[in-house]
Amino acid sequence: MKNIKYLQKFHSIFKRIPLLDRWIISKLIPILFFAISAFTIVSLSVGVMFDLIRKIVEFGLPIFVALKIFFLSLPGFLVLAFPMSVLLTCLLTYGNLSSNSEILALKSLGINNFRIILPSLSLALFMTLLTFIFNDNLVPISNRLAADIMQNSIGKSIKTEKGKYNISFSKYGSILDSNTNKPIDNATHLTHIFYARRFLNNVMYEVTVVDLSKKGTKILIAADNGKFVDQLNSWEFSNGEMIITNDEGSVSTISFDNYKYPLDNGPSKLAAIPSDAKNMTISEARKAEEMYAMAGNIKESRKMKVRIYEKITLPFSCIVFSLIGSTLGIKQNIRSSKSQGFGLSIILIFLYYLTCFVFSSMGIIGLITPFLSAWIPVFIFLGFGTYLLRRSNKI
C-alpha cells in the first residue's frame, strides 16, 4: 500500500511538469543511460580492466577479488562519465529533434531556443548534484577500499608489508642564528626534511630527518623507527645515529638507543591522510591544505587549493556541456548519427579538459589564484555556450 501511495505521489508531481518538458526529458533519459554506459565501459576497460588482468596473470590475484576491485572502481569512472554523457545526450537528442523538423515545429509555435533547451539544463542540474555527491562521498571511500583490497591481496603474493610507504614531509620557516637562536632574516626557508619508508599504527619506520634550521649547522638523524609523543610535543626515535656538520668542516656522530627530537606532528598527520587528492573528500583536502600551510609548504598548499576548487568545479561541467551540446544539437546542419555525435563530443571534451589542464598548471605554479585556475575554464565554455545560444535564436 505504501509503495502504491509513493507511486501515486510521484505521478502527481510528474504530471505538474509542463508537457513540453516531459516530452523532451523522455527523449533525453534513454540516450543518457546509453551514453553513461558507453563512456563508463570504455573508461573502465582502459583504466582498470587491463591492469587487473595483468595482476591476475603476474601475481595470482583471485578473480573474485579482481571483480570486487573492478566494481569499487566504478564510482570514480562514473564521475568522469557523467559530464561527457550529458554532452553526448544533448547533442544526439536535440540533433534528432532537429533532423525530424520537430525543433522547427516548436519554433513555429513561438517557442524560443532557450525554452527548448531548458529541460536539458534541468537534467544537467540534477547530474551536477549527483556528480558532486559521488565525487565527495562515494569515490574517496570506494577508491580507498579498492586500494586496501589490492594491497592485501597482492601483498600476500609478493610478501609486502602493510602500512603506508614513502612518507615525505617538508617544513618551512625561519633560519635561526646558532648563537642567539633568533631568525637571521624575515624570509621563509626550508628548515626540515622528514622521510620514513613506512608508516603503520602511528609509528614511522626507517626514518631520516634533515635539520637545516640553524645557520652554519646541519643535522642528519637516521633511526630504525620513531613515534610522536603528544605529552612531550616531540618525536621519540629509537636505535639510530645523529650526524652534525658545520660550515667549518667538523663532523660529529652520536649513536643513540632513544632520542627525543623537537618537531611538530606534521609527518604523522600527513601520513594519516590519502596521498592523492582524488581519494579525499573536500573536508579532508582542506585539512591537508591547512597542514601544508602551517608547515610553510606554500607550493603544496597552493596545489591542494587548486585540487579543492577542481573537485567543486568538476560537477559544473555537466551544465557547461548541456548548454553547448543542446545549442549545437538544435542547429539544422548538425546530423544526428551516434557516430558523428560521439566524435563531436570527444573533440569538445578534449578541448574542455585541455583548457582545464592549462589553467590548473598555472594555478599550481602560482601564475593565477587557485580559485581562478579552476573556474576560468567553466566561465570560458559557459560564455561560448551562451554565445552559441544567442546566435541560434537569430537564425
TORMAR-423417 format. One record per atom (N, C-alpha, C): residue in three letters; z, x negated, y negated. Coordinates in steps of 0.1 Angstrom, whole numbers, plus 2048, in hexadecimal, padded with zeros to 3 digits. Layout:
TORMAR-423417
ALAZXY;...
END
This chain:
TORMAR-423417
MET8007F880C;MET800800800;MET8007F77F3;LYS8087ED7F4;LYS8097E47E8;LYS7FB7DD7E5;ASN7F57D97F0;ASN7E87D37EF;ASN7DD7DC7E9;ILE7DE7E97ED;ILE7D57F37E7;ILE7D77F57D8;LYS7E47F57D4;LYS7E87F67C6;LYS7E37EB7BE;TYR7E47DF7C4;TYR7DF7D37BD;TYR7D07D37BB;LEU7C97D87C5;LEU7BB7D97C5;LEU7B67E37BB;GLN7BD7EE7BA;GLN7BA7F97B0;GLN7BD7F47A2;LYS7C87EC7A0;LYS7CB7E7793;LYS7C07DD78F;PHE7BC7D4798;PHE7B27CA795;PHE7A47D1792;HIS7A17DC799;HIS7957E3797;HIS7957EA789;SER7A17EF785;SER7A17F6778;SER7A07EC76D;ILE7A67E076F;ILE7A47D5765;ILE7967D0764;PHE78F7CF770;PHE7827CA770;PHE7787D476A;LYS77B7E176B;LYS7737EC765;LYS7747EC756;ARG77E7E6750;ARG7807E5742;ARG7767DB73C;ILE7727D1744;ILE7697C773F;ILE75B7CD73C;PRO7557CA731;PRO7487D072D;PRO73E7CE738;LEU7357D873A;LEU72B7D8745;LEU7237CB744;LEU71F7C7738;LEU7167BB737;LEU71D7AF73C;ASP72A7AD739;ASP7327A273E;ASP7337A274D;ARG7367AE753;ARG7387AF761;ARG72B7AC768;TRP7207B0763;TRP7137AD769;TRP70F79E769;ILE71279875D;ILE70F78975D;ILE718781765;ILE725785765;ILE72F77E76D;ILE72C77F77C;SER72778B780;SER72378D78E;SER717784792;LYS70F780788;LYS70477678B;LYS70976878B;LEU714765783;LEU719758782;LEU72175378E;ILE72A75C793;ILE73375879D;ILE72D7537AA;PRO7237597B0;PRO71D7547BC;PRO7187467BB;ILE7117447AF;ILE70B7377AD;ILE71672C7AA;LEU7217317A4;LEU72C7277A2;LEU7327227AF;PHE73372B7B8;PHE7397277C5;PHE72F71E7CC;PHE7227217CB;PHE7187187D1;PHE71970A7CA;ALA71A7097BD;ALA71A6FD7B6;ALA7266F57B9;ILE7326FB7BA;ILE73E6F47BD;ILE73D6EE7CB;SER7386F67D4;SER7376F17E2;SER72D6E57E2;ALA7226E67DB;ALA7186DB7DB;ALA71D6CE7D6;PHE7236CF7CA;PHE7286C37C3;PHE7346BD7CB;THR73D6C67D0;THR7486C17D7;THR7446BA7E4;ILE73B6BF7EC;ILE7366B97F8;ILE7306AC7F5;VAL7276AB7EB;VAL72169E7E7;VAL72B6947E3;SER7356987DB;SER73F68F7D6;SER74868A7E1;LEU74C6937EA;LEU75468F7F5;LEU74D6867FF;SER740688801;SER73868080A;SER737672805;VAL7356707F8;VAL7336637F3;VAL74165C7F1;GLY74B6647EC;GLY75865E7E8;GLY76265C7F3;VAL7626657FE;VAL76C664807;VAL767663816;MET75D66B819;MET75966C827;MET75565F82E;PHE74D657827;PHE74864B82D;PHE75364182E;ASP75D641824;ASP768638825;ASP77163B831;LEU773648833;LEU77C64D83E;LEU77564984C;ILE76864B84C;ILE761647859;ILE76263885C;ARG761630851;ARG763622853;ARG77161E858;LYS77B625852;LYS789622857;LYS78C628865;ILE785632869;ILE786637877;ILE78162D880;VAL77562787D;VAL76F61D885;VAL77660F885;GLU77A60A879;GLU77F5FD878;GLU78E5FC87B;PHE796606877;PHE7A4606878;PHE7AA610882;GLY7A1618888;GLY7A6622892;GLY7AE62D88C;LEU7AA63187F;LEU7B163C879;LEU7AE649881;PRO7B9650885;PRO7B765C88D;PRO7AF667885;ILE7A666E88C;ILE79D677886;ILE7A568287F;PHE7B0687886;PHE7B9691880;PHE7BE68D872;VAL7C3680872;VAL7C867B865;VAL7BD67A85B;ALA7B167585F;ALA7A6674856;ALA7A2682850;LEU7A368D858;LEU7A069A853;LEU7AB69E849;LYS7B769B84C;LYS7C269E842;LYS7C0697835;ILE7BC68A835;ILE7B9683829;ILE7AD689822;PHE7A368D82A;PHE797693824;PHE79A69F81C;PHE7A26A8822;PHE7A66B581B;PHE7AF6B280F;LEU7B86A8810;LEU7C16A5805;LEU7B969F7F9;SER7AD6997FC;SER7A56947F2;SER79D69E7EA;LEU79C6AA7F0;LEU7946B57EB;LEU7976B97DD;PRO7A46BB7D9;PRO7A76BF7CB;PRO7A26B67C0;GLY7A26A87C3;GLY79D69F7B9;GLY78E6A07B7;PHE7876A37C2;PHE7786A57C0;PHE7756B37BB;LEU77D6BD7BE;LEU77B6CA7B8;LEU77C6C97A8;VAL7866C17A3;VAL7876C0795;VAL77B6BA78F;LEU7746B0796;LEU7686AB791;LEU75C6B5792;ALA75D6BD79D;ALA7526C679F;ALA7526D2796;PHE75E6D7792;PHE75E6E3789;PHE7566E277D;PRO7576D8774;PRO74F6D8768;PRO7406D776B;MET73C6CF775;MET72E6CD779;MET7286DA77E;SER7316E1786;SER72D6EE78C;SER72A6F9781;VAL7336F9777;VAL73170276C;VAL724700765;LEU7206F3763;LEU7136F075D;LEU7076F5765;LEU7076F2772;LEU6FD6F677B;LEU6FC70577C;THR70870C77D;THR70871A77E;THR702721771;CYS70571C766;CYS700722759;CYS6F1720758;LEU6ED71475C;LEU6DE71175B;LEU6D671A764;LEU6DB71B771;LEU6D472377B;LEU6D4732778;THR6E0737774;THR6E2745772;THR6DA74A766;TYR6DC74375B;TYR6D474874F;TYR6C5744750;GLY6C273A758;GLY6B473775A;GLY6AE742762;ASN6B574776C;ASN6AF753774;ASN6AE75F76B;LEU6B8762763;LEU6B776E75A;LEU6AB76D751;SER6A976074C;SER69E75E742;SER69175F749;SER68F759755;SER68275A75C;SER67F768760;ASN689771762;ASN68777F766;ASN68678875A;SER68578274E;SER684789741;SER69079273F;GLU69B790745;GLU6A7798743;GLU6AE794736;ILE6AD787732;ILE6B2782725;ILE6AA78971A;LEU69D78A71C;LEU694790712;LEU69779F710;ALA69B7A571B;ALA69E7B371A;ALA6AB7B5713;LEU6B57AC715;LEU6C27AD70E;LEU6C07AB6FF;LYS6B77A16FC;LYS6B579F6EE;LYS6AE7AB6E7;SER6A57B26EE;SER69E7BD6E8;SER6A87C86E5;LEU6B47C86EB;LEU6BE7D26E8;LEU6C77CE6DD;GLY6C47C26D7;GLY6CC7BD6CB;GLY6D77B46CF;ILE6D87B06DC;ILE6E37A76E0;ILE6DF7996DE;ASN6E77916D6;ASN6E47846D3;ASN6E877A6DE;ASN6E476E6DD;ASN6E67646E7;ASN6F57616EA;PHE6FC7616DF;PHE70B75E6E1;PHE7117686E9;ARG70E7756E7;ARG7147806EF;ARG70F77F6FD;ILE70377A6FF;ILE6FE77970D;ILE70576E715;ILE70876370E;ILE70F758715;ILE71E759715;LEU72376370E;LEU73276570D;LEU73876671B;PRO73276D725;PRO73976D732;PRO73A75F739;SER730757736;SER73074973C;SER73B741735;LEU73D743728;LEU74873C721;LEU756741726;SER75774E729;SER76375372F;SER76674D73C;LEU75C74C745;LEU75E746752;LEU761737751;ALA75B731747;ALA75E722744;ALA76C720740;LEU77172A738;LEU77F729734;LEU78972A740;PHE786733749;PHE78E734755;PHE78D72775D;MET78172175E;MET77F715766;MET78670975F;THR78770A752;THR78E70074A;THR79D70074E;LEU7A370C74E;LEU7B170D752;LEU7B3709761;LEU7AA70D769;LEU7AB709778;LEU7AA6FA779;THR7A16F4772;THR79F6E5773;THR7AC6DE76E;PHE7B26E3763;PHE7BE6DD75E;PHE7C96DE768;ILE7CB6EA76E;ILE7D66EC778;ILE7D46E2784;PHE7C76E2789;PHE7C56D9794;PHE7C76CA790;ASN7C26C6785;ASN7C36B8781;ASN7D16B377E;ASP7D96BC779;ASP7E76B8775;ASP7F16BB780;ASN7EE6C378A;ASN7F86C7794;ASN7F36C37A2;LEU7E86C87A7;LEU7E46C67B5;LEU7DF6B87B7;VAL7D66B37AE;VAL7D06A67B0;VAL7DA69A7B2;PRO7E46997A8;PRO7ED68D7AA;PRO7F568E7B7;ILE7F969A7BB;ILE80169C7C8;ILE7F86997D4;SER7EC69F7D4;SER7E469D7E0;SER7DF68F7E1;ASN7DC6887D6;ASN7D767A7D7;ASN7E26717DC;ARG7EF6737D8;ARG7FA66B7DC;ARG7FC66D7EB;LEU7FC67A7EF;LEU7FE67D7FE;LEU7F3676806;ALA7E7677801;ALA7DB671809;ALA7DD66280A;ALA7E265C7FF;ALA7E464D7FE;ALA7EF649808;ASP7FA651808;ASP80564E811;ASP802650820;ILE7FA65A823;ILE7F665C831;ILE7EC651835;MET7E364D82C;MET7DA64282F;MET7E2635832;GLN7EB632829;GLN7F362682A;GLN7FB626837;ASN80263183A;ASN80A632846;ASN801630853;SER7F6637853;SER7ED63685F;SER7E6629860;ILE7E0624855;ILE7DA617856;ILE7E460C858;GLY7F060D852;GLY7FA603853;GLY7FE601862;LYS7FE60C86A;LYS80260A878;LYS7F760287F;SER7EB60387A;SER7E05FC881;SER7E05ED87D;ILE7E25EA871;ILE7E15DC86C;ILE7EF5D6868;LYS7F95DE86C;LYS8075D986A;LYS80B5D585C;THR8075DD853;THR80B5DB845;THR8195E0842;GLU8205DB838;GLU82D5DF835;GLU82C5EB82B;LYS8365F482B;LYS8375FF822;LYS83B5FB814;GLY83860380B;GLY83C6007FD;GLY8306007F4;LYS8335FD7E7;LYS8295FB7DD;LYS8265EC7DB;TYR81A5E87DA;TYR8165DA7D9;TYR8125D67CB;ASN8145C87C9;ASN80E5C27BD;ASN8135C87B0;ILE8205C87AE;ILE8265CE7A2;ILE8255C3797;SER81E5C678C;SER81D5BD781;SER8215C4774;PHE82A5BD76D;PHE8305C3761;PHE8305B8756;SER82C5BC74A;SER82C5B373F;SER8345B9734;LYS83C5B072E;LYS8455B5722;LYS8415AD716;TYR8405B470B;TYR83D5AE6FE;TYR8485AF6F4;GLY84A5A66EC;GLY8555A66E2;GLY85459A6D9;SER8605966D4;SER86158A6CB;SER86457E6D3;ILE85E5726CE;ILE8625656D4;ILE86E5616CC;LEU87955C6D3;LEU8855586CD;LEU8865496CC;ASP88D5456C1;ASP8905376BF;ASP89A5336CA;SER8985276D0;SER8A15236DB;SER8AF5206D6;ASN8B051C6C9;ASN8BD5186C4;ASN8C45246BD;THR8BD52B6B5;THR8C45366AD;THR8C35436B5;ASN8BA5446BF;ASN8B85516C6;ASN8B355C6BD;LYS8AC5596B2;LYS8A75626A9;LYS8975626AA;PRO89156D6A7;PRO88256D6A7;PRO87C56369E;ILE87155C6A3;ILE86B55269B;ILE861558691;ASP85C564694;ASP85356B68B;ASP85457A68D;ASN84C582686;ASN84C590688;ASN841595691;ALA83A58C697;ALA82F5906A0;ALA8345946AE;THR82B59B6B5;THR82E59F6C3;THR8275956CD;HIS82F5906D6;HIS82A5866E0;HIS82D58B6EE;LEU8255856F7;LEU828587705;LEU83557F709;THR84058670D;THR84D57F70F;THR85057E71E;HIS84C587726;HIS850587734;HIS84458C73D;ILE842585748;ILE83958A752;ILE84158B75F;PHE840597765;PHE84859A771;PHE83E59E77C;TYR83F598788;TYR83659B793;TYR83E59C7A0;ALA83B5A67A8;ALA8415A77B5;ALA8365AB7BF;ARG8375A57CB;ARG82C5A97D4;ARG82E5B77DA;ARG83B5BB7DB;ARG83D5C87E1;ARG84A5CF7DB;PHE8495DC7DA;PHE8555E47D5;PHE8585EF7DF;LEU8645EF7E4;LEU8695F97EE;LEU8785FC7EC;ASN87B6097EB;ASN88960D7EA;ASN8906067DF;ASN88A6057D3;ASN88F5FF7C7;ASN8915F07C8;VAL88C5EA7D1;VAL88D5DB7D3;VAL87F5D57D1;MET87E5CA7C9;MET8725C37C8;MET8725B77D1;TYR8675B47D8;TYR8675A97E1;TYR85C59F7DD;GLU8605927DF;GLU8575867DB;GLU8545877CC;VAL85F5857C4;VAL85F5877B6;VAL85C57A7AF;THR85457B7A4;THR85157079B;THR85357578D;VAL85B56E785;VAL85D572777;VAL85A56676E;VAL852568764;VAL84F55D75A;VAL85556274D;ASP85E559748;ASP86655D73B;ASP860554730;LEU85955A726;LEU85355371B;LEU85A55670E;SER86655C70F;SER86D562703;SER8735576FA;LYS87554B6FE;LYS87B5406F6;LYS8715366F2;LYS8705336E5;LYS8675296E0;LYS86951B6E6;GLY85F5156EC;GLY8605086F1;GLY8665076FF;THR869513705;THR86F513712;THR86851D71B;LYS86551A727;LYS85F523731;LYS86852373D;ILE86A52F742;ILE87253174E;ILE86A538759;LEU86A533765;LEU864539770;LEU86E53C77B;ILE86F54877F;ILE87954C789;ILE871552795;ALA87354C7A1;ALA86D5517AE;ALA8795557B7;ALA8785617BD;ALA8835657C5;ALA87E56E7D1;ASP88556E7DC;ASP8815767E7;ASP8815857E4;ASN88B5897DD;ASN88C5977D9;ASN8955997CD;GLY8945A47C6;GLY89B5A77BB;GLY89D5B67B9;LYS8A95BA7B3;LYS8AC5C87B0;LYS8B25C97A3;PHE8AE5D479C;PHE8B45D778F;PHE8C25DD791;VAL8CC5D878A;VAL8DA5DD78B;VAL8DD5E577E;ASP8DE5F277F;ASP8E05FA773;ASP8ED5F676B;GLN8F85F4773;GLN9055F176D;GLN9045E4764;LEU8FC5DA769;LEU8FB5CE762;LEU8F05CD758;ASN8E75D7759;ASN8DB5D8751;ASN8D35CB752;SER8D25C675E;SER8CA5B9761;SER8C65B976F;TRP8BD5AF773;TRP8B85AE780;TRP8C15A4788;GLU8C25A7795;GLU8C959E79E;GLU8BF5997A8;PHE8BC58C7A7;PHE8B25867B0;PHE8BA57E7BB;SER8B357E7C7;SER8BA5777D2;SER8B056D7D8;ASN8B65627DD;ASN8AF5577E4;ASN8A35527DC;GLY8A554B7D2;GLY89A5467CA;GLY89D5397C3;GLU8945367B9;GLU89652A7B1;GLU89052D7A3;MET896526799;MET89252778B;MET88D51A786;ILE88151A780;ILE87C50D77B;ILE87B50F76C;ILE881506764;ILE882506756;ILE87A4FA750;THR8704FD748;THR8694F2741;THR86A4F4732;ASN8684E972B;ASN8674E971C;ASN85C4E1717;ASP85A4E270A;ASP84E4DB704;ASP84F4CC704;GLU85B4C7706;GLU85D4B9707;GLU85A4B3715;GLY8574BC71F;GLY8524B772C;GLY85D4B7736;SER8694BA733;SER8744BA73D;SER8734C6746;VAL8764C4753;VAL8764CF75D;VAL8834D0764;SER8894DC765;SER8954DD76D;SER8934E8777;THR8984E6783;THR8974EF78E;THR8A54F3794;ILE8A7500794;ILE8B4505799;ILE8B250E7A4;SER8B850C7B0;SER8B75157BB;SER8C351F7BB;PHE8C252B7BF;PHE8CD5347BF;PHE8CC53E7CB;ASP8D85437CE;ASP8D954E7D8;ASP8D955B7D1;ASN8DF55C7C6;ASN8DF5697BE;ASN8DF5657AF;TYR8D756C7A8;TYR8D6568799;TYR8D3575792;LYS8DB577787;LYS8DA58377F;LYS8D257F772;TYR8C7587770;TYR8BD584766;TYR8BC59075C;PRO8BE58D74F;PRO8BE598745;PRO8AF59D742;LEU8AB5A8748;LEU89E5AE745;LEU89F5BC748;ASP8985C5740;ASP89A5D3742;ASP8935D874F;ASN8945E5751;ASN8905EB75E;ASN8815EF75E;GLY8795E9755;GLY86B5ED754;GLY8635EB761;PRO8655E0768;PRO85D5DE774;PRO8605E977F;SER86D5ED780;SER8705F778A;SER86A605786;LYS86B608779;LYS865615774;LYS856615776;LEU850609773;LEU841609775;LEU83E60A784;ALA84560478D;ALA84260579B;ALA8446137A1;ALA84D61B79A;ALA85062879F;ALA84663379B;ILE83D630792;ILE83263978E;ILE825635795;PRO81C63E797;PRO80F63B79D;PRO807630794;SER80062879B;SER7F961D793;SER7EC62278D;ASP7E762D791;ASP7DB63378C;ASP7DE640784;ALA7D9641778;ALA7DC64D770;ALA7D6659776;LYS7CC65877F;LYS7C7664786;LYS7D166A78F;ASN7DB662793;ASN7E566779D;ASN7F266B795;MET7F166C788;MET7FD670780;MET7FB67E77A;THR805685778;THR805691770;THR80568C761;ILE803695758;ILE80369174A;ILE81168C746;SER81B69374B;SER82968F747;SER82C68174D;GLU82867E759;GLU82A67175F;GLU822666757;ALA81666A753;ALA80E66074B;ALA81465D73D;ARG81A668737;ARG82166672B;ARG82D65C72C;LYS83565E737;LYS84065573A;LYS83B64773C;ALA830645743;ALA82A638745;ALA826632737;GLU82063A72F;GLU81C635722;GLU828631719;GLU83363971A;GLU83F635712;GLU845628717;MET844626725;MET84A61A72B;MET84260E726;TYR83460F726;TYR82C604721;TYR82F601712;ALA83160C70A;ALA83360A6FC;ALA8416036FA;MET84B607702;MET858601700;MET8585F2704;ALA84F5EF70E;ALA84E5E1712;ALA8455D9709;GLY83F5E06FF;GLY8375D96F5;GLY8295D66FA;ASN8255DC705;ASN8185DA70B;ASN80E5E4705;ILE8095E16F9;ILE8015EA6F1;ILE7F45EE6F8;LYS7EE5E46FF;LYS7E15E7705;LYS7E25F1710;GLU7EC5EF719;GLU7EE5F9724;GLU7F360671E;SER7FB606714;SER80061370E;SER7F461A708;ARG7EB613701;ARG7DF61A6FB;ARG7D661F706;LYS7D4617711;LYS7CC61C71C;LYS7D1628723;MET7DF629724;MET7E563572A;MET7E3641721;LYS7E463F714;LYS7E264A70B;LYS7D465070C;VAL7CA64770E;VAL7BC64B710;VAL7BB65471C;ARG7C264F727;ARG7C1657734;ARG7C8664733;ILE7D366572B;ILE7DA672729;ILE7D167C722;TYR7CA677717;TYR7C1680710;TYR7B5684718;GLU7B067B721;GLU7A567E72A;GLU7A9688734;LYS7B5688739;LYS7BA692742;LYS7BA6A073B;ILE7BC6A072E;ILE7BC6AD727;ILE7AD6B2724;THR7A56A8720;THR7976AC71C;THR78E6AF728;LEU7916A9734;LEU7886AB740;LEU7866BA742;PRO7906C3743;PRO78E6D1745;PRO7856D873A;PHE7856D372E;PHE77D6D9723;PHE76E6D6725;SER76B6CD72E;SER75C6CB731;SER7566D7737;CYS75E6E073D;CYS7596ED743;CYS7536F5738;ILE75A6F672C;ILE7556FE721;ILE7496F771B;VAL7496EA71A;VAL73E6E3714;VAL7316E571D;PHE7336E472A;PHE7276E5733;PHE7236F4733;SER72C6FD732;SER72870B732;SER72070F726;LEU72470A71A;LEU71C70C70E;LEU70E70670F;ILE70D6FA713;ILE7006F3714;ILE6F86F971F;GLY6FD6FB72B;GLY6F6701736;GLY6F170F733;SER6F971772D;SER6F572572B;SER6EA726720;THR6EB71D716;THR6E271D70B;THR6D4718710;LEU6D470E718;LEU6C870871D;LEU6C2712727;GLY6CA71972F;GLY6C5723739;GLY6BE72F733;ILE6C2733727;ILE6BC73F722;ILE6AF73D71B;LYS6AB730719;LYS69E72D713;LYS69373071D;GLN689735718;GLN67E73A721;GLN67772F729;ASN677723723;ASN67071872A;ASN678711735;ILE684715737;ILE68C70F742;ILE68A71774E;ARG685710759;ARG683717766;ARG69071876D;SER690721777;SER69D72477D;SER69E71E78B;SER69571578F;SER69771079D;SER6A370779E;LYS6A97087AA;LYS6B67017AC;LYS6B46F27AB;SER6A96ED7AF;SER6A66DE7AF;SER6A56D97A0;GLN69E6E1798;GLN69D6DD78A;GLN6AA6DE782;GLY6B16E9786;GLY6BE6EB77F;GLY6C86E0783;PHE6C76DC790;PHE6D06D2794;PHE6CD6C578E;GLY6C06C278C;GLY6BC6B5786;GLY6C06B5777;LEU6BE6C0770;LEU6C26C0762;LEU6D16BF761;SER6D86C576A;SER6E76C476A;SER6EB6B576B;ILE6E56AE775;ILE6E86A0777;ILE6E669876A;ILE6DB69A763;ILE6D8693757;ILE6E269574C;LEU6E66A274A;LEU6F06A6740;LEU6FE6A0744;ILE7016A1750;ILE70E69C755;ILE70F68D753;PHE704686756;PHE703677754;PHE705674745;LEU6FE67B73C;LEU6FF67872E;LEU70D67B729;TYR71368672E;TYR721689729;TYR72B67F72D;TYR72B67B73A;TYR73567273F;TYR73266373A;LEU725660738;LEU722653732;LEU729652724;THR72765D71C;THR72D65E70F;THR73C65D710;CYS742664719;CYS75166371C;CYS75565571F;PHE74D64E727;PHE75164072B;PHE75063771F;VAL746638717;VAL74563070B;VAL750631701;PHE75463E6FE;PHE75F6406F5;PHE76C63D6FB;SER76E63F708;SER77A63B70F;SER77C62C70E;SER772624710;SER77361570E;SER776612700;MET7716196F6;MET7746166E9;MET7836196E6;GLY7886236EC;GLY7966276EA;GLY79F61D6F0;ILE79C6186FC;ILE7A460E703;ILE7A56016FC;ILE79A5FC6F6;ILE79A5EF6EF;ILE79F5F16E1;GLY7A15FD6DC;GLY7A76006CF;GLY79E6016C4;LEU7916046C6;LEU7876066BB;LEU7896136B5;ILE78D61D6BD;ILE79162B6B8;ILE79E62F6BE;THR7A463A6B9;THR7B063E6BE;THR7AE6456CC;PRO7B86456D5;PRO7B764B6E2;PRO7B365A6E1;PHE7B96616D7;PHE7B566F6D5;PHE7A66716D3;LEU7A16696CA;LEU79266A6C7;LEU78A6666D2;SER78E65B6DA;SER7866566E5;SER7846616EF;ALA78E66A6F1;ALA78D6756FB;ALA7866816F6;TRP7886846E9;TRP7836916E4;TRP7756906DD;ILE7716846D9;ILE7646836D2;ILE7586876DB;PRO7586836E8;PRO74D6886F1;PRO74D6986F2;VAL75869E6F3;VAL7596AC6F3;VAL7536B26E7;PHE7576AD6DB;PHE7526B26CE;PHE7436B06CD;ILE73E6A56D1;ILE7306A26D0;ILE7286AC6D8;PHE72C6AE6E5;PHE7246B76ED;PHE7266C66EA;LEU7326C96E5;LEU7346D76E0;LEU72B6D96D4;GLY72A6CF6CB;GLY7216D06C0;GLY7126D26C4;PHE70F6CA6CE;PHE7016CB6D4;PHE6FE6D96D9;GLY7086DE6E1;GLY7076EC6E7;GLY7066F66DC;THR70E6F56D1;THR70E6FE6C6;THR7006FE6BF;TYR6FB6F26BD;TYR6EE6F06B7;TYR6E36F76BF;LEU6E36F56CD;LEU6D96FC6D5;LEU6DB70B6D5;LEU6E77106D4;LEU6E971E6D3;LEU6E37246C6;ARG6E671D6BB;ARG6E17226AE;ARG6D27226AE;ARG6CC7186B4;ARG6BD7176B4;ARG6B77226BD;SER6BE7256C8;SER6B972F6D1;SER6B973D6CB;ASN6C273F6C2;ASN6C374C6BB;ASN6B874E6B1;LYS6B27436AD;LYS6A77446A3;LYS6997466AA;ILE6997436B7;ILE68D7446BE;ILE6897536C1;
END
